[in-house]
Amino acid sequence: MHPTGKPNDALEREAGAAGGATIFGVDEVGRGPLAGPVVAGAAWVDLARLPDTAAALVADSKALSAERRAAALAAAGPFCAIALGRAEVTEIDALNILRAALLAMTRAVDVLVETLGRRPDLVLVDGNRLPDWRRRARAVVKGDSRSLSIALAAIAAKQARDAEMAALAHVHPGYGWERNAGYGTAEHKAALARLGPTPHHRRSFAPVRAAIEAAGAGSPPNP
């Protein structure tokens, strides 16, 4: 019996994973921030080999600390395959964030197909929208709290994106990216008004656009 609200393998098994079907889970992180890329993870889990102790460490990435996410990935790593995909700030601004997130998901799944050397029989996609692809897929609302493979994909994507934003914080200090990962916290918005946007800010997002307009259309971005 699976605990309520805890990611488990029920959706994967329902889709035939126990009988040998290849089931991927995919999720994205970074849809809401004012800066940085959107990063997606895609995961395949060997359910026959994954120990219960490893599965027990997997939870909704938003509810886990960085240390607990790292522990979950380390425990599950030998029994799964995970790939990442991303969409850059320029793509977010050109396409809109939803389309960019779906593009990042598509790229993550494509990389996982290359890694495993086989196509998925079904892709479980977090949310209520599917990428524009020909793959057999199912949208799973709140999938990162329901599906083991989606949750692992989200954990990997969040770890990678948070680490990238922390590294960028050294290049562009003052915005607090090592703490807020680019999200629009009070600290970040105050720095945006004070320092102006960097090349990593999403100019299609209202707070960034407002900061540019307030500084004057001819002001150069923060290098």
Secondary structure as the mmCIF struct_conf table of DSSP 4:
data_model
#
loop_
_struct_conf.conf_type_id
_struct_conf.id
_struct_conf.beg_label_comp_id
_struct_conf.beg_label_asym_id
_struct_conf.beg_label_seq_id
_struct_conf.end_label_comp_id
_struct_conf.end_label_asym_id
_struct_conf.end_label_seq_id
HELX_LH_PP_P HELX_LH_PP_P1 HIS A 2 PRO A 3
TURN_TY1_P TURN_TY1_P1 THR A 4 GLY A 5
BEND BEND1 LYS A 6 LYS A 6
STRN STRN1 ASN A 8 ASN A 8
BEND BEND2 ASP A 9 ASP A 9
HELX_RH_AL_P HELX_RH_AL_P1 ALA A 10 GLU A 14
TURN_TY1_P TURN_TY1_P2 ALA A 15 GLY A 16
HELX_RH_3T_P HELX_RH_3T_P1 ALA A 17 GLY A 19
TURN_TY1_P TURN_TY1_P3 GLY A 20 GLY A 20
STRN STRN2 ILE A 23 VAL A 29
BEND BEND3 ARG A 31 GLY A 32
BEND BEND4 LEU A 34 LEU A 34
STRN STRN3 ALA A 35 ALA A 35
BEND BEND5 GLY A 36 GLY A 36
STRN STRN4 VAL A 38 VAL A 45
TURN_TY1_P TURN_TY1_P4 LEU A 47 ARG A 49
HELX_RH_AL_P HELX_RH_AL_P2 ASP A 52 ALA A 55
TURN_TY1_P TURN_TY1_P5 ALA A 56 LEU A 57
HELX_RH_3T_P HELX_RH_3T_P2 SER A 61 ALA A 63
BEND BEND6 LEU A 64 LEU A 64
HELX_RH_AL_P HELX_RH_AL_P3 ALA A 66 ALA A 76
HELX_RH_3T_P HELX_RH_3T_P3 GLY A 77 PHE A 79
STRN STRN5 CYS A 80 ALA A 87
HELX_RH_AL_P HELX_RH_AL_P4 VAL A 89 LEU A 95
HELX_RH_AL_P HELX_RH_AL_P5 ILE A 97 LEU A 116
TURN_TY1_P TURN_TY1_P6 GLY A 117 GLY A 117
BEND BEND7 ARG A 118 ARG A 118
BEND BEND8 ASP A 121 ASP A 121
STRN STRN6 LEU A 122 ASP A 126
BEND BEND9 GLY A 127 ASN A 128
BEND BEND10 ASP A 132 ARG A 135
STRN STRN7 ALA A 137 VAL A 140
TURN_TY1_P TURN_TY1_P7 VAL A 141 LYS A 142
HELX_RH_3T_P HELX_RH_3T_P4 GLY A 143 SER A 145
TURN_TY1_P TURN_TY1_P8 ARG A 146 ARG A 146
STRN STRN8 SER A 147 SER A 147
HELX_RH_AL_P HELX_RH_AL_P6 LEU A 148 VAL A 171
BEND BEND11 HIS A 172 HIS A 172
TURN_TY1_P TURN_TY1_P9 PRO A 173 GLY A 174
BEND BEND12 TYR A 175 TYR A 175
HELX_RH_AL_P HELX_RH_AL_P7 TRP A 177 ASN A 180
TURN_TY1_P TURN_TY1_P10 ALA A 181 GLY A 182
HELX_RH_AL_P HELX_RH_AL_P8 ALA A 186 LEU A 195
TURN_TY1_P TURN_TY1_P11 PRO A 199 HIS A 200
STRN STRN9 HIS A 201 HIS A 201
TURN_TY1_P TURN_TY1_P12 ARG A 203 SER A 204
BEND BEND13 PHE A 205 PHE A 205
HELX_RH_AL_P HELX_RH_AL_P9 ALA A 206 ALA A 215
TURN_TY1_P TURN_TY1_P13 ALA A 217 GLY A 218
HELX_LH_PP_P HELX_LH_PP_P2 SER A 219 ASN A 222
#
